[in-house]
Amino acid sequence: MTRQNEKLSFGQTLQKIRRAKEKTQREVARAIEMDFSYFSRLENDRFDSRPTRETIDKIATAMACTAEERNELLAAAGRIDEDVEKAAKQAAENPKLADLFRSLPQLSNEKLEELWKQVQSELEDKPRPKQRRR
């Protein structure tokens, strides 16, 4: 049993959600045409690399997960929101953007809200590029 403040591993999160849905490992694996032993390894945190977003999406669909449960699985696997992943890739190519991302967690919620309002204002004032017609 984990303490409330402890994060669950991907396997623990998967198992918790699967059991709440009253599904067996075999049922979920069969529904997504996944090898049962691989599904079992995922649930027991015995995998060589993190499950992909695609795999997590398939599992979440097979178990009829809510958006919250899907996000819980993604977070437990270290797979964050797609937009955040794209921004992180851009940050890797831009040192100033990388510095900004690294500093954000150190800000208070009030400062983050203030910064967010500034960004929104900047984006609203900026003319949007015209889309080309095909």
Sine and cosine of phi, psi and omega as CSV:
sin_phi,cos_phi,sin_psi,cos_psi,sin_omega,cos_omega
0.00,0.00,0.67,-0.74,0.00,-1.00
-0.99,-0.15,0.44,-0.90,0.08,-1.00
-0.97,0.25,0.33,-0.94,-0.06,-1.00
-0.86,0.50,-0.61,0.79,-0.07,-1.00
-0.99,0.14,-0.20,0.98,-0.01,-1.00
-0.99,0.15,0.65,-0.76,0.06,-1.00
-0.99,0.17,0.61,-0.79,0.07,-1.00
-0.99,0.14,0.54,-0.84,0.09,-1.00
-0.95,0.32,0.15,-0.99,0.04,-1.00
-0.86,0.51,-0.74,0.67,-0.02,-1.00
-0.87,0.50,-0.68,0.74,0.02,-1.00
-0.90,0.43,-0.65,0.76,0.02,-1.00
-0.91,0.42,-0.72,0.70,0.02,-1.00
-0.86,0.51,-0.73,0.69,-0.02,-1.00
-0.90,0.45,-0.68,0.73,0.00,-1.00
-0.86,0.51,-0.74,0.68,-0.03,-1.00
-0.93,0.37,-0.69,0.72,-0.01,-1.00
-0.86,0.50,-0.70,0.71,-0.01,-1.00
-0.91,0.41,-0.61,0.79,0.03,-1.00
-0.90,0.44,-0.51,0.86,0.02,-1.00
-1.00,0.09,-0.04,1.00,0.00,-1.00
0.83,0.56,0.71,0.70,0.04,-1.00
-0.90,-0.44,0.48,-0.88,0.08,-1.00
-1.00,-0.03,0.28,-0.96,0.08,-1.00
-0.85,0.53,-0.69,0.72,-0.02,-1.00
-0.88,0.47,-0.66,0.75,0.01,-1.00
-0.87,0.48,-0.72,0.70,-0.02,-1.00
-0.92,0.38,-0.73,0.69,0.00,-1.00
-0.86,0.51,-0.69,0.72,0.00,-1.00
-0.90,0.44,-0.65,0.76,-0.04,-1.00
-0.89,0.46,-0.49,0.87,-0.02,-1.00
-0.94,-0.33,0.22,0.98,0.01,-1.00
0.80,0.60,0.73,0.69,0.03,-1.00
-0.95,-0.32,0.60,-0.80,0.08,-1.00
-0.86,0.52,0.79,-0.61,-0.03,-1.00
-0.83,0.56,-0.66,0.75,-0.04,-1.00
-0.90,0.43,-0.56,0.83,0.05,-1.00
-0.92,0.39,-0.69,0.72,0.03,-1.00
-0.86,0.51,-0.69,0.73,0.01,-1.00
-0.87,0.49,-0.67,0.74,0.04,-1.00
-0.89,0.45,-0.63,0.78,0.05,-1.00
-0.86,0.51,-0.74,0.67,-0.06,-1.00
-0.94,0.35,-0.39,0.92,0.01,-1.00
-0.98,-0.20,0.25,0.97,0.03,-1.00
0.82,0.57,0.61,0.79,0.04,-1.00
-0.89,-0.45,0.93,0.35,0.01,-1.00
-0.76,-0.65,0.45,-0.89,-0.07,-1.00
-0.98,0.20,-0.50,0.86,0.03,-1.00
-0.60,-0.80,0.31,-0.95,-0.02,-1.00
-0.87,0.49,0.58,-0.81,0.06,-1.00
-0.89,0.45,0.59,-0.81,-0.02,-1.00
-0.96,0.27,0.31,-0.95,0.08,-1.00
-0.84,0.54,-0.65,0.76,-0.01,-1.00
-0.88,0.48,-0.71,0.71,0.02,-1.00
-0.89,0.46,-0.70,0.72,0.00,-1.00
-0.89,0.45,-0.66,0.75,0.03,-1.00
-0.88,0.47,-0.66,0.75,0.02,-1.00
-0.89,0.45,-0.70,0.71,0.00,-1.00
-0.89,0.45,-0.72,0.70,-0.02,-1.00
-0.88,0.47,-0.63,0.78,0.03,-1.00
-0.92,0.39,-0.71,0.71,-0.02,-1.00
-0.89,0.46,-0.52,0.85,-0.01,-1.00
-1.00,-0.08,0.08,1.00,-0.02,-1.00
0.81,0.59,0.75,0.66,-0.02,-1.00
-0.95,0.31,0.50,-0.86,0.15,-0.99
-0.97,0.26,0.22,-0.98,0.06,-1.00
-0.86,0.51,-0.61,0.79,0.00,-1.00
-0.90,0.43,-0.69,0.73,0.01,-1.00
-0.91,0.41,-0.66,0.75,0.05,-1.00
-0.86,0.50,-0.72,0.69,0.01,-1.00
-0.91,0.42,-0.56,0.83,0.06,-1.00
-0.89,0.45,-0.68,0.73,0.05,-1.00
-0.90,0.43,-0.71,0.71,0.01,-1.00
-0.86,0.50,-0.71,0.70,-0.02,-1.00
-0.90,0.43,-0.67,0.74,-0.01,-1.00
-0.90,0.43,-0.48,0.88,0.02,-1.00
-1.00,0.03,-0.02,1.00,-0.03,-1.00
0.97,0.24,0.32,0.95,0.04,-1.00
-0.97,-0.24,0.96,-0.30,-0.07,-1.00
-1.00,-0.04,0.03,-1.00,0.00,-1.00
-0.76,0.65,0.63,-0.78,-0.04,-1.00
-0.84,0.55,-0.67,0.75,0.00,-1.00
-0.90,0.44,-0.62,0.78,0.02,-1.00
-0.93,0.38,-0.64,0.77,0.05,-1.00
-0.88,0.48,-0.66,0.75,0.04,-1.00
-0.89,0.45,-0.70,0.71,0.01,-1.00
-0.89,0.45,-0.61,0.79,0.02,-1.00
-0.90,0.43,-0.62,0.79,0.06,-1.00
-0.90,0.44,-0.66,0.75,0.04,-1.00
-0.90,0.43,-0.62,0.79,0.01,-1.00
-0.90,0.44,-0.57,0.82,0.01,-1.00
-0.89,0.45,-0.44,0.90,-0.01,-1.00
-1.00,-0.06,-0.20,0.98,-0.06,-1.00
-0.77,-0.63,0.96,-0.29,-0.07,-1.00
-0.84,0.54,-0.61,0.79,-0.01,-1.00
-0.92,0.38,-0.65,0.76,0.04,-1.00
-0.91,0.41,-0.63,0.77,0.04,-1.00
-0.88,0.48,-0.69,0.72,0.03,-1.00
-0.88,0.48,-0.65,0.76,0.02,-1.00
-0.88,0.47,-0.74,0.68,0.00,-1.00
-0.87,0.50,-0.66,0.75,-0.02,-1.00
-0.92,0.39,-0.51,0.86,-0.06,-1.00
-0.99,0.10,-0.39,0.92,-0.08,-1.00
-0.83,0.56,-0.69,0.73,-0.02,-1.00
-0.89,0.45,-0.30,0.95,-0.02,-1.00
-0.99,0.12,-0.21,0.98,-0.04,-1.00
-0.99,0.11,0.48,-0.88,0.07,-1.00
-0.95,0.30,0.28,-0.96,0.04,-1.00
-0.87,0.49,-0.59,0.81,0.01,-1.00
-0.90,0.44,-0.70,0.72,0.02,-1.00
-0.91,0.40,-0.64,0.77,0.04,-1.00
-0.88,0.47,-0.68,0.74,0.02,-1.00
-0.89,0.45,-0.68,0.73,0.03,-1.00
-0.88,0.47,-0.71,0.70,0.02,-1.00
-0.89,0.45,-0.67,0.74,0.01,-1.00
-0.87,0.49,-0.66,0.75,0.02,-1.00
-0.90,0.44,-0.62,0.78,0.06,-1.00
-0.88,0.47,-0.71,0.70,-0.01,-1.00
-0.89,0.46,-0.71,0.70,0.02,-1.00
-0.86,0.51,-0.68,0.73,0.01,-1.00
-0.89,0.46,-0.68,0.73,0.03,-1.00
-0.88,0.48,-0.69,0.72,-0.02,-1.00
-0.92,0.38,-0.58,0.81,0.03,-1.00
-0.93,0.38,-0.59,0.81,-0.02,-1.00
-0.97,0.24,-0.40,0.92,-0.06,-1.00
-0.97,0.23,0.78,-0.63,0.04,-1.00
-0.91,0.41,0.67,-0.74,-0.01,-1.00
-0.99,0.12,0.63,-0.78,0.04,-1.00
-0.92,0.39,0.62,-0.79,0.03,-1.00
-0.96,0.30,0.66,-0.75,0.02,-1.00
-0.99,0.10,0.68,-0.74,0.03,-1.00
-0.97,0.25,0.61,-0.79,0.10,-1.00
-1.00,0.02,0.57,-0.82,-0.03,-1.00
-0.99,-0.12,0.00,0.00,0.00,0.00
